[in-house]
Amino acid sequence: MFGTKFWDQIASGVAEQWVERFFSPALVFWAGGVLAYITAQGGGPLLAFLQRLDTPLQVALAVGLVVGIAGSAAVVESVQTGALRLLEGYWPRWLHPLRRYLVKRLSEHNARRHGAWSQLAARYADLTAEELETYGHLDATLATYPTQERLLPTRLGNRLRAAEDYAWRHYGLATGVVWPRLWGVMPEGAQKELIEVRKRLNAAVQFILWSFLFLAWAVWAWWVVPLALLGMAWGYWQALEAAGVYGELLRAAFDIHRGALYQALRWPLPTNPADEHQRGRQLTYYLWRGSNATTPTFVQDDSG
């Protein structure tokens, strides 16, 4: 009985994944390709080809289309992580000159933003309603960027990196080291929220990929190009929105659950904000390098 239920659940999960992959942007991509072909060649050749097939071949073709659509969706899904890295601005070496140029321009732009913010902050109590609105906008915008030396060349990359750097700046905890451990002590509800918004981000990246691939059909129809460009722009906007929510949930996870992490690792709890920053660095170093000391020992390491 246990074995039967287990395999039923596995089969159900696999079937659900295939259905999701079939009814996805992959279906739109291939349907768009057929439409582009019909636009260029007319529907006659395609219809004639289908009519020449006998019933078994038609069934085989239908099965092949389903497998092809779902399979292509799985392929795009498998490269979404690499695509996200590129969208964030982690580019190959031959693009480093462009990356340095974009980061330099962004750094100068953010310096002007910070200067304007500082001037308004210095007389915050006397700001007009319009100036308060400007101050709030600048404050919110600057919060989506990391420090100047950690800037990336894209808006999406900076939004995610700013969230990743938050725990280090506030608590001395390096996200890359601590996050897998923090995840283990977080309640299921918080985990589900992060998983759902991460799915939204992944879906947006996949949509950008499919929109880019859609350009291939431009050999048959001109209207493919504006649709593909519009799809990439919309997908990037969706990725930015999802990254913003993901970043806020990531920050909240450290704000709320870091105490449970200290307790789970049997690490001394901080007693005040200054002490917490030092203890956070101690904990990060311990998790990354290990230690055989009898008490937590702080080792200076600014690589987080």
C-alpha positions as CSV (number, residue, x, y, z in Angstrom):
1,M,0.0,0.0,0.0
2,F,2.8,2.4,0.9
3,G,4.6,1.6,-2.3
4,T,1.6,2.2,-4.4
5,K,0.8,5.5,-2.8
6,F,4.4,6.6,-3.2
7,W,4.6,5.9,-6.9
8,D,1.1,7.4,-7.4
9,Q,2.4,10.6,-5.9
10,I,5.5,10.5,-8.0
11,A,3.5,9.9,-11.2
12,S,1.1,12.7,-10.2
13,G,4.0,15.1,-9.7
14,V,5.6,14.3,-13.0
15,A,2.3,14.6,-14.9
16,E,1.7,18.0,-13.2
17,Q,5.2,19.2,-14.3
18,W,4.6,18.1,-17.9
19,V,1.2,19.9,-18.0
20,E,2.7,23.1,-16.6
21,R,5.5,22.9,-19.2
22,F,3.1,22.3,-22.0
23,F,0.8,25.2,-21.1
24,S,3.6,27.6,-20.8
25,P,5.4,30.3,-23.0
26,A,6.8,27.3,-24.9
27,L,3.4,26.6,-26.4
28,V,3.1,30.3,-27.4
29,F,6.6,30.2,-28.9
30,W,5.8,27.2,-31.2
31,A,2.3,28.4,-32.1
32,G,3.9,31.7,-33.0
33,G,6.4,30.0,-35.2
34,V,3.6,28.2,-37.1
35,L,1.7,31.4,-37.5
36,A,4.8,33.2,-38.8
37,Y,5.3,30.4,-41.3
38,I,1.7,30.6,-42.4
39,T,2.0,34.3,-42.8
40,A,5.0,33.8,-45.2
41,Q,4.0,30.6,-47.0
42,G,0.2,30.5,-46.6
43,G,-1.6,27.6,-44.9
44,G,-1.8,25.4,-48.0
45,P,1.5,23.6,-47.9
46,L,1.1,22.8,-44.2
47,L,-2.4,21.6,-44.6
48,A,-1.4,19.5,-47.6
49,F,1.3,17.9,-45.6
50,L,-1.0,17.0,-42.8
51,Q,-3.6,15.5,-45.2
52,R,-1.0,13.2,-46.7
53,L,-0.4,11.6,-43.3
54,D,-2.4,8.6,-42.3
55,T,-4.0,8.3,-38.9
56,P,-1.2,6.6,-37.0
57,L,1.3,9.2,-38.3
58,Q,-1.0,12.0,-37.3
59,V,-1.3,10.5,-33.8
60,A,2.5,10.2,-33.7
61,L,2.9,13.7,-34.8
62,A,0.5,15.0,-32.1
63,V,2.4,13.1,-29.5
64,G,5.7,14.4,-30.8
65,L,4.4,17.9,-30.7
66,V,3.4,17.5,-27.0
67,V,6.8,16.0,-26.1
68,G,8.6,18.6,-28.1
69,I,6.8,21.5,-26.5
70,A,7.2,20.2,-23.0
71,G,10.8,19.1,-23.7
72,S,11.8,22.5,-25.0
73,A,10.2,24.1,-21.9
74,A,12.4,21.8,-19.8
75,V,15.5,22.9,-21.7
76,V,14.8,26.6,-21.2
77,E,14.1,26.0,-17.6
78,S,17.5,24.3,-17.2
79,V,19.3,27.4,-18.4
80,Q,17.3,30.0,-16.5
81,T,20.0,30.3,-13.7
82,G,22.7,31.1,-16.2
83,A,20.3,33.6,-17.9
84,L,19.5,35.3,-14.6
85,R,23.3,35.7,-13.9
86,L,23.7,37.4,-17.3
87,L,20.7,39.7,-16.6
88,E,22.2,40.6,-13.2
89,G,25.4,41.7,-14.9
90,Y,27.8,38.8,-14.2
91,W,29.2,38.9,-17.7
92,P,32.1,37.0,-19.4
93,R,35.5,38.6,-19.4
94,W,35.3,40.0,-22.9
95,L,32.4,42.2,-21.8
96,H,34.2,43.6,-18.8
97,P,35.1,46.9,-20.5
98,L,31.3,47.5,-21.1
99,R,30.6,46.4,-17.5
100,R,33.2,48.9,-16.1
101,Y,31.7,51.7,-18.3
102,L,28.2,51.1,-17.2
103,V,29.2,50.7,-13.5
104,K,31.1,54.0,-13.7
105,R,28.1,55.8,-15.1
106,L,25.8,54.3,-12.6
107,S,28.2,55.2,-9.7
108,E,28.3,58.8,-10.8
109,H,24.5,58.9,-11.1
110,N,24.1,57.4,-7.6
111,A,26.6,59.9,-6.2
112,R,24.4,62.7,-7.5
113,R,21.3,61.0,-6.0
114,H,23.1,60.6,-2.6
115,G,24.2,64.2,-2.7
116,A,20.6,65.4,-3.3
117,W,19.4,63.0,-0.6
118,S,21.9,64.3,1.9
119,Q,21.0,67.9,1.3
120,L,17.3,67.1,2.0
121,A,18.1,64.9,5.0
122,A,20.1,67.8,6.6
123,R,17.0,69.9,6.8
124,Y,14.4,67.1,7.1
125,A,12.3,68.9,9.7
126,D,11.7,71.9,7.3
127,L,11.0,70.1,4.1
128,T,7.9,71.0,2.1
129,A,5.5,68.4,1.0
130,E,7.1,68.2,-2.5
131,E,10.5,67.9,-1.0
132,L,9.4,65.2,1.3
133,E,8.1,63.3,-1.7
134,T,11.5,63.7,-3.4
135,Y,13.3,62.6,-0.3
136,G,11.2,59.5,0.0
137,H,11.7,58.6,-3.7
138,L,15.5,59.1,-3.4
139,D,15.6,57.1,-0.1
140,A,13.6,54.2,-1.7
141,T,15.7,54.3,-4.9
142,L,19.1,54.3,-3.1
143,A,17.9,51.3,-1.0
144,T,17.7,49.2,-4.1
145,Y,21.4,49.7,-4.8
146,P,24.4,48.2,-3.0
147,T,27.4,50.3,-1.9
148,Q,29.4,52.0,-4.7
149,E,32.2,49.3,-4.7
150,R,29.6,46.5,-5.1
151,L,27.6,48.0,-8.0
152,L,26.6,45.8,-10.9
153,P,25.9,47.1,-14.4
154,T,22.2,46.2,-14.4
155,R,19.2,47.4,-12.4
156,L,18.1,43.8,-11.7
157,G,21.5,42.8,-10.5
158,N,21.8,45.8,-8.2
159,R,18.3,45.1,-6.7
160,L,19.2,41.6,-5.8
161,R,22.7,42.4,-4.6
162,A,21.4,45.1,-2.4
163,A,19.2,42.5,-0.7
164,E,22.0,40.0,-0.4
165,D,24.3,42.6,1.2
166,Y,21.7,43.7,3.7
167,A,22.5,41.1,6.4
168,W,26.3,41.8,6.2
169,R,25.8,45.6,6.6
170,H,23.3,45.3,9.4
171,Y,24.2,42.1,11.3
172,G,27.6,41.0,10.2
173,L,26.1,38.0,8.5
174,A,27.3,37.1,5.0
175,T,24.2,35.9,3.1
176,G,26.1,33.5,0.8
177,V,27.5,31.7,3.9
178,V,24.6,31.9,6.3
179,W,21.5,31.6,4.1
180,P,21.4,27.8,3.8
181,R,21.6,27.5,7.6
182,L,19.0,30.3,8.2
183,W,16.7,28.5,5.7
184,G,16.7,25.4,7.9
185,V,15.4,27.3,11.0
186,M,12.7,29.4,9.2
187,P,9.1,28.4,9.6
188,E,7.3,26.7,6.7
189,G,5.1,29.7,6.0
190,A,8.1,32.0,5.5
191,Q,9.8,29.4,3.3
192,K,6.7,29.1,1.1
193,E,6.5,32.9,0.5
194,L,10.1,33.0,-0.6
195,I,9.6,29.9,-2.8
196,E,6.6,31.5,-4.5
197,V,8.3,34.8,-5.3
198,R,11.4,33.0,-6.5
199,K,9.1,31.1,-8.9
200,R,7.8,34.4,-10.1
201,L,11.4,35.6,-10.8
202,N,12.3,32.4,-12.6
203,A,9.1,32.6,-14.7
204,A,10.0,36.1,-15.7
205,V,13.5,35.1,-16.7
206,Q,12.0,32.2,-18.8
207,F,9.6,34.6,-20.5
208,I,12.6,36.8,-21.4
209,L,14.4,33.8,-22.9
210,W,11.4,32.7,-24.9
211,S,10.9,36.2,-26.2
212,F,14.5,36.3,-27.3
213,L,14.2,33.0,-29.0
214,F,11.0,34.2,-30.7
215,L,13.2,36.4,-32.8
216,A,14.1,33.3,-34.8
217,W,10.7,33.4,-36.5
218,A,11.5,36.9,-37.9
219,V,12.8,35.0,-41.1
220,W,9.2,34.5,-42.0
221,A,7.3,37.5,-40.5
222,W,8.3,41.1,-39.6
223,W,5.8,41.4,-36.8
224,V,7.8,38.9,-34.8
225,V,10.4,41.5,-34.0
226,P,8.3,44.1,-32.1
227,L,6.4,41.3,-30.3
228,A,9.7,39.7,-29.2
229,L,11.1,43.1,-28.0
230,L,7.9,43.9,-26.2
231,G,8.0,40.4,-24.5
232,M,11.6,40.9,-23.4
233,A,10.8,44.4,-21.9
234,W,7.7,43.1,-20.1
235,G,9.6,40.0,-18.8
236,Y,12.4,42.3,-17.5
237,W,9.8,44.5,-15.8
238,Q,8.3,41.4,-14.2
239,A,11.7,40.3,-13.1
240,L,12.4,43.6,-11.4
241,E,9.0,43.5,-9.6
242,A,9.7,39.9,-8.4
243,A,13.3,40.8,-7.4
244,G,12.0,43.7,-5.3
245,V,9.6,41.5,-3.4
246,Y,12.2,38.7,-3.1
247,G,14.7,41.2,-1.7
248,E,12.2,42.5,1.0
249,L,11.4,38.9,2.1
250,L,15.1,38.1,2.2
251,R,15.8,41.1,4.4
252,A,12.8,40.2,6.6
253,A,14.1,36.7,7.0
254,F,17.3,38.0,8.6
255,D,15.5,40.6,10.6
256,I,13.1,38.1,12.2
257,H,14.7,34.7,12.2
258,R,18.4,35.3,12.9
259,G,17.9,34.8,16.6
260,A,16.7,31.2,15.9
261,L,19.8,30.7,13.8
262,Y,22.0,31.7,16.8
263,Q,20.1,29.4,19.1
264,A,20.2,26.4,16.6
265,L,24.0,26.8,16.3
266,R,24.4,27.3,20.1
267,W,26.1,30.6,19.4
268,P,26.0,33.4,22.1
269,L,23.2,35.8,21.4
270,P,24.2,39.4,20.8
271,T,23.3,41.9,23.6
272,N,23.2,45.1,21.6
273,P,23.5,46.3,17.9
274,A,27.2,46.9,18.1
275,D,27.8,43.5,19.7
276,E,25.5,41.9,17.2
277,H,27.6,43.1,14.2
278,Q,30.7,41.6,15.7
279,R,29.1,38.4,16.7
280,G,27.6,38.1,13.3
281,R,31.0,38.3,11.7
282,Q,32.3,35.8,14.2
283,L,29.5,33.4,13.2
284,T,30.0,33.9,9.5
285,Y,33.8,33.2,9.9
286,Y,33.1,30.1,12.0
287,L,30.6,28.7,9.4
288,W,33.0,29.5,6.5
289,R,36.4,28.6,8.0
290,G,35.6,26.5,11.1
291,S,37.4,26.9,14.5
292,N,38.7,24.8,17.4
293,A,38.7,27.6,19.9
294,T,36.9,27.1,23.2
295,T,35.0,30.4,22.8
296,P,33.9,32.4,19.8
297,T,36.8,34.4,18.5
298,F,36.5,37.3,16.1
299,V,38.8,37.2,13.1
300,Q,38.8,40.3,10.8
301,D,37.6,39.3,7.4
302,D,35.8,41.8,5.1
303,S,35.3,39.5,2.2
304,G,31.6,38.9,2.9
